[in-house]
Amino acid sequence: SHFAARGRGCDRMTLGVINGNPAMRLYKRFGFEVNKTDCCDEAITTCVITCFFGRPYGLCHPNWGGSDMTKRLGEAPAAQAVER
């Protein structure tokens, strides 16, 4: 969680998401941003996802592959208001 990461001295949290996953909208609302990648990163990520998960959205889907999302932990967590 955000608090555990801050307690360990971390300044950001990163997660990997399969492109096209509807949960990406939720992660963005909680402050995560998609990291920019180059074409080599995209190709390697797509190959790894295909090897481990197959083609989760079908053959040649425009959103296949994956993205890393990062949230800086300097600000107060948005989830705090939701948990109360």
Secondary structure, 3 states (H helix, E strand, C coil): CHHHHHHCCCCEEEEEEECCCCHHHHHHHCCCEECCCCHHHHHHHHHHHHHHHCCCCCCCCCCCCEEEEEEECCCCCCHHHHHC
